Amino acid sequence: MSQRTVTLLGSTGSIGTQAIDVVTAHPDRFRVEAISAGGGDVGLLADQAARLRVAAVGVADAARTEELRAALAAAGAAGVEVLAGPDAATELAGRGSDVVLNGVTGSVGLRPTLAALGAGSTLALANKESLVVGGALVKAAVRREAQIVPVDSEHSAIAQALRGGARAEVRRLVLTASGGPFRGRSRDEIKAATPEQALAHPTWAMGPVVTINSASMMNKGLELIEAHLLFDVPVDDITVVVHPQSVVHSMVEFVDGSTIAQASPPDMRLPIALGLSWPDRLDPVATPCDWSRATEWTFEPLDEETFPAVRLARHAAAASATHPAVYNAANEQAVAAFLAGRIGFADIVATVERVLGEHDGVAVGAVTLADVDAAEAWARSRADELLARR
């Protein structure tokens, strides 16, 4: 494989920092041209820019521009181009790197996703929200097969397993879930859960929003919609099972009764590396499972009474082109309120369900970016109204 140029969006987050581990371990395979981040840690962003010798850096928070310039100068990277403001990541994504890794959190990743696809870049997609929110728009922007390579561990697993058969031979997809910190608890038991308890994920180290989504199973709902859109599989043919060991990352069941699973230790560098190098594999990336040691994997059905988020995701995916955007936007507002201590844990999904139920929706064939923006804005406003009453 020849050396690929890379743009990293969300470089200071969990996905971004692990992506940098991958690219720096394989300097003959990758050259990072640009990085961007929200601006919460401009010192780290500047250090990354200097270490990677990038040509450009983007920061979403324009108020941190001068601080970033000073940090770049201190790091010996004063000549780096600086882009600032909410469109910085979109501008960098559209410059035509061989690969754009979208590791931004939230629906703000939609425009960078569209920009990368429009520029012809391979999109290594860790920002599931952009596909969930703008599904029809994102699919319409795809120019070639395998232009989107999923980075979520579950969807990477499915993409790998699908190599084992033709699409027409697929019976269903099986998404695995760790169960999060509240696995085995009843709905009443988790009503009073605190942010600290919800952030104590038993397997993965992730950012706060993704971790809370994992605790509520909203993350699995988003992943169900993402799998439906990525692989063109009906939502009714996608099953969620709980697998607390987080070693089997997902499975594909074929019509003859065979199931192909992808297994590896819970290390996000593996799907990140595949996202950057697809369809090739890098050597080495992570330590494999030790098959010489006795071990046990368990699988159990999802308790949808305690965790109704997946059921709501199925409804959103089937209802209209904009219902998934409403699902995501209402959740983002509710999670922020929960982390701020303004609402209870159970209020997160309850708010999403109420907002979803009030949305009219736009048909898939007629949806525009303006429609998605309007649906999101309405959902955030309505969610805030409801959250203020709790």
C-alpha positions in Angstrom: 0.0 0.0 0.0 1.4 3.4 -0.9 1.5 6.2 1.6 -1.9 7.9 2.2 -2.6 11.4 3.1 -4.9 11.9 6.1 -7.0 14.6 7.7 -8.0 13.9 11.3 -11.1 15.6 12.6 -11.5 15.5 16.4 -7.8 14.9 16.9 -7.8 15.6 20.6 -10.6 13.2 21.5 -10.5 9.5 22.2 -10.7 8.4 18.6 -8.3 11.1 17.4 -5.6 10.4 19.9 -5.7 6.7 19.1 -5.7 7.4 15.4 -2.5 9.3 16.0 -1.0 6.3 17.7 -1.8 4.3 14.6 -0.4 6.7 12.0 2.8 7.4 14.0 3.4 3.7 14.3 3.2 3.4 10.5 4.9 6.5 9.1 5.5 4.7 5.8 1.8 4.3 5.3 0.3 7.6 6.4 1.1 11.3 6.3 -1.2 13.6 8.3 -2.0 16.8 6.4 -4.4 18.5 8.7 -6.1 18.1 12.1 -9.0 19.8 13.8 -10.6 19.9 17.2 -13.3 21.8 19.2 -10.8 23.8 21.2 -11.1 22.4 24.6 -7.4 21.6 24.8 -5.5 23.9 22.4 -2.2 22.9 24.0 -2.6 19.3 23.0 -3.9 20.4 19.6 -0.7 22.5 19.1 1.5 19.6 20.3 -0.2 17.3 17.8 0.3 19.7 15.0 4.0 20.0 15.8 4.5 16.3 16.2 2.7 15.4 13.0 4.1 18.4 11.0 0.7 19.2 9.6 0.1 22.0 7.1 -3.2 23.1 8.7 -5.0 23.1 12.0 -8.7 23.8 12.6 -10.4 24.9 15.8 -14.1 25.2 16.1 -14.1 27.7 19.0 -12.9 30.9 17.3 -12.4 32.5 20.7 -9.4 30.2 21.2 -7.6 31.2 18.0 -5.0 33.4 19.5 -4.3 31.0 22.2 -3.8 28.3 19.6 -1.5 30.5 17.6 0.6 31.1 20.7 0.7 27.4 21.6 1.7 26.5 18.0 4.6 29.0 18.2 5.7 27.6 21.6 5.6 24.1 20.0 7.7 25.2 17.1 4.9 25.1 14.6 4.3 28.9 14.1 4.0 28.5 10.3 1.0 26.2 10.4 -2.2 27.5 8.7 -4.9 28.1 11.3 -8.6 27.8 10.4 -11.1 28.9 13.1 -14.9 28.7 13.6 -17.6 26.2 13.2 -16.8 25.6 9.5 -13.1 24.9 10.1 -13.5 21.1 10.1 -15.7 21.2 7.0 -13.1 23.3 5.1 -10.3 20.8 6.0 -12.5 17.8 5.2 -13.1 19.1 1.7 -9.5 19.6 0.7 -9.1 16.1 -0.8 -6.9 14.1 1.5 -6.8 10.4 0.6 -8.6 9.6 3.9 -10.6 11.8 6.2 -11.2 10.4 9.7 -14.3 12.0 11.1 -13.9 11.6 14.9 -16.1 14.6 15.8 -18.7 14.0 18.4 -22.3 14.8 17.6 -24.3 15.9 14.6 -21.9 18.8 13.9 -20.0 16.1 12.0 -22.6 16.0 9.2 -21.1 18.8 7.1 -17.5 17.5 7.3 -18.8 14.1 6.3 -20.5 15.6 3.2 -17.5 17.7 2.4 -15.1 14.7 2.6 -17.4 12.6 0.3 -17.8 15.5 -2.1 -14.1 15.8 -2.4 -13.7 12.1 -3.3 -11.9 11.2 -0.1 -12.3 7.9 1.7 -14.3 8.7 4.8 -13.2 6.7 7.9 -16.4 7.3 9.8 -16.3 7.4 13.6 -19.0 10.1 13.8 -22.1 7.9 13.6 -24.4 10.9 14.2 -23.6 12.4 10.8 -25.0 9.3 9.0 -27.9 9.0 11.4 -28.9 12.6 11.1 -28.3 13.0 7.3 -28.7 9.4 6.1 -30.3 10.1 2.8 -28.0 13.0 2.1 -24.9 11.1 3.0 -25.8 8.1 0.9 -26.5 10.4 -2.1 -23.1 12.0 -1.7 -21.2 8.7 -2.0 -19.3 8.5 -5.3 -17.9 5.0 -5.2 -18.0 1.6 -3.5 -16.4 1.5 -0.1 -16.0 5.3 0.1 -17.3 5.1 3.6 -15.4 2.8 5.9 -17.0 2.5 9.4 -14.8 3.0 12.4 -17.3 2.1 15.1 -16.1 -1.4 16.3 -19.5 -2.9 15.7 -19.8 -1.7 12.1 -16.2 -2.5 11.4 -16.9 -6.0 12.5 -19.8 -6.3 10.2 -17.9 -4.9 7.3 -15.2 -7.5 7.9 -17.7 -10.4 8.3 -19.4 -9.4 5.1 -16.3 -10.3 3.2 -17.3 -13.9 3.9 -20.4 -13.9 1.7 -22.5 -12.0 -0.9 -25.0 -9.4 0.3 -27.9 -11.5 -1.1 -26.8 -14.3 1.3 -27.2 -12.1 4.5 -30.2 -13.1 6.7 -29.5 -10.6 9.5 -26.9 -8.5 11.3 -26.2 -9.0 15.0 -25.0 -5.9 16.9 -23.3 -6.7 20.2 -23.6 -4.4 23.2 -21.5 -4.5 26.4 -24.6 -3.7 28.4 -22.9 -0.7 30.0 -22.7 0.0 33.7 -26.3 -0.8 34.3 -26.6 -4.3 32.8 -28.9 -6.5 34.8 -30.5 -3.6 36.6 -34.3 -2.8 36.4 -35.8 0.4 35.2 -36.6 1.4 38.7 -33.1 0.7 39.9 -31.5 3.0 37.4 -33.9 5.9 37.7 -31.7 7.6 40.3 -28.4 6.9 38.7 -25.8 9.7 38.9 -23.6 10.9 36.1 -20.6 9.4 37.9 -22.3 6.0 37.9 -23.3 6.3 34.3 -19.8 7.2 33.3 -18.3 4.1 34.9 -18.2 2.0 31.7 -17.0 -1.6 32.5 -15.1 -2.1 29.2 -14.4 0.9 27.1 -12.7 4.3 27.8 -14.7 6.9 25.8 -15.8 10.5 25.9 -18.6 11.5 28.2 -21.4 11.8 25.7 -20.7 8.4 24.1 -20.3 6.8 27.6 -23.7 8.1 28.7 -25.2 6.9 25.5 -23.8 3.5 26.1 -25.3 3.5 29.6 -28.8 4.4 28.3 -28.4 2.2 25.1 -29.0 5.2 23.0 -25.6 4.5 21.5 -26.9 1.1 20.4 -30.0 2.7 18.9 -27.8 5.1 16.9 -25.6 2.1 15.8 -28.7 0.2 14.7 -29.7 3.2 12.4 -26.1 3.4 11.2 -26.0 -0.3 10.3 -29.3 0.0 8.5 -28.0 2.8 6.4 -24.4 1.6 5.8 -25.3 -2.0 4.8 -28.8 -1.5 3.4 -30.3 -4.0 5.8 -33.9 -3.5 7.0 -34.1 -2.5 10.7 -36.2 -5.6 11.4 -33.2 -7.7 10.3 -30.8 -6.2 12.8 -30.7 -7.7 16.2 -29.0 -6.4 19.4 -27.6 -8.8 21.9 -25.7 -8.1 25.1 -22.1 -9.4 25.2 -20.4 -8.0 28.4 -16.9 -9.3 27.5 -16.8 -7.0 24.4 -14.7 -9.4 22.5 -17.1 -10.3 19.7 -17.8 -6.9 18.2 -20.7 -8.0 16.0 -21.8 -10.8 13.7 -23.4 -11.5 10.3 -25.8 -14.4 10.0 -26.2 -15.9 6.5 -29.2 -17.7 5.0 -27.6 -21.1 5.3 -27.4 -20.9 9.0 -23.7 -19.8 9.2 -22.7 -16.9 11.4 -19.4 -15.1 11.0 -18.2 -13.1 14.0 -15.3 -10.7 14.3 -13.4 -11.1 17.6 -10.6 -9.1 19.2 -9.7 -7.5 22.5 -11.6 -4.2 23.1 -9.1 -1.9 21.5 -10.3 0.9 19.2 -7.0 1.1 17.4 -8.1 -2.0 15.4 -11.1 -0.5 13.7 -9.4 2.9 13.4 -6.5 1.2 11.6 -8.8 -0.6 9.2 -10.7 2.7 8.6 -7.4 4.3 7.5 -6.0 1.4 5.5 -9.1 -0.4 4.1 -9.1 -2.9 2.6 -5.6 -3.7 3.8 -4.6 -4.7 7.3 -1.7 -3.1 9.1 1.0 -5.1 11.0 1.1 -4.7 13.9 -1.8 -2.8 15.5 -2.9 -4.5 18.7 -2.4 -7.7 20.8 -4.8 -10.5 19.6 -6.9 -12.8 21.8 -4.9 -15.4 23.6 -6.5 -18.6 22.5 -4.3 -20.8 24.7 -6.1 -19.5 27.8 -9.5 -20.7 29.1 -12.1 -18.0 28.7 -15.8 -17.6 28.5 -18.0 -15.4 26.3 -21.7 -14.9 27.1 -24.6 -13.5 25.1 -28.0 -12.5 26.4 -31.0 -10.7 25.0 -31.4 -7.0 25.4 -33.9 -5.9 28.1 -35.9 -3.5 26.1 -38.3 -2.7 29.0 -35.4 -1.3 30.9 -33.6 0.1 27.9 -36.2 1.2 25.3 -33.8 3.3 23.3 -33.3 0.6 20.6 -37.0 0.2 20.1 -37.2 4.0 19.6 -34.4 3.8 17.1 -36.3 1.3 15.1 -39.3 3.6 15.1 -37.2 6.6 14.0 -35.5 4.7 11.2 -38.9 3.6 9.8 -40.9 6.8 10.3 -39.2 9.3 8.0 -35.9 10.8 6.8 -35.8 13.3 9.6 -37.0 11.2 12.6 -33.4 9.9 13.1 -32.1 13.5 13.3 -34.8 14.3 15.9 -33.8 11.1 17.8 -30.2 12.2 18.0 -30.8 15.9 18.7 -33.2 15.4 21.5 -30.8 12.9 23.0 -27.8 15.3 22.8 -29.8 18.0 24.7 -31.0 15.5 27.3 -27.5 14.1 27.8 -26.1 17.6 28.4 -28.8 18.3 30.9 -28.1 15.0 32.7 -24.3 15.6 32.9 -25.1 19.1 34.3 -27.2 17.5 37.0 -30.5 19.1 35.9 -32.4 15.9 35.1 -32.5 12.2 36.1 -31.0 9.4 34.1 -34.4 8.0 33.1 -35.4 11.4 31.8 -33.0 11.1 28.9 -34.8 8.4 26.9 -38.2 9.7 28.1 -37.5 13.1 26.6 -36.4 11.5 23.3 -39.6 9.4 23.1 -41.8 12.5 23.8 -40.0 14.6 21.1 -40.1 11.8 18.6 -43.8 11.3 19.1 -44.4 15.0 18.3 -42.4 15.1 15.0 -44.2 15.0 11.6 -41.2 14.1 9.5 -40.0 14.5 5.9 -40.1 11.7 3.2 -36.7 10.2 2.3 -36.9 11.2 -1.4 -37.7 14.8 -0.6 -35.3 15.6 2.2 -32.8 18.5 2.0 -30.0 19.7 4.3 -32.3 22.6 5.2 -34.9 20.0 6.3 -32.4 18.2 8.5 -31.3 21.5 10.0 -34.9 22.5 10.7 -35.7 19.2 12.3 -32.7 19.3 14.5 -33.3 22.9 15.6 -37.0 22.1 16.4 -36.0 18.9 18.3 -33.4 20.7 20.4 -35.8 23.5 21.2 -38.7 21.1 22.1 -36.4 18.9 24.2 -35.1 22.0 26.1 -38.7 23.0 26.8 -39.5 19.6 28.2 -36.3 19.3 30.1 -36.9 22.6 31.8 -40.1 21.2 33.3 -38.4 18.1 34.8 
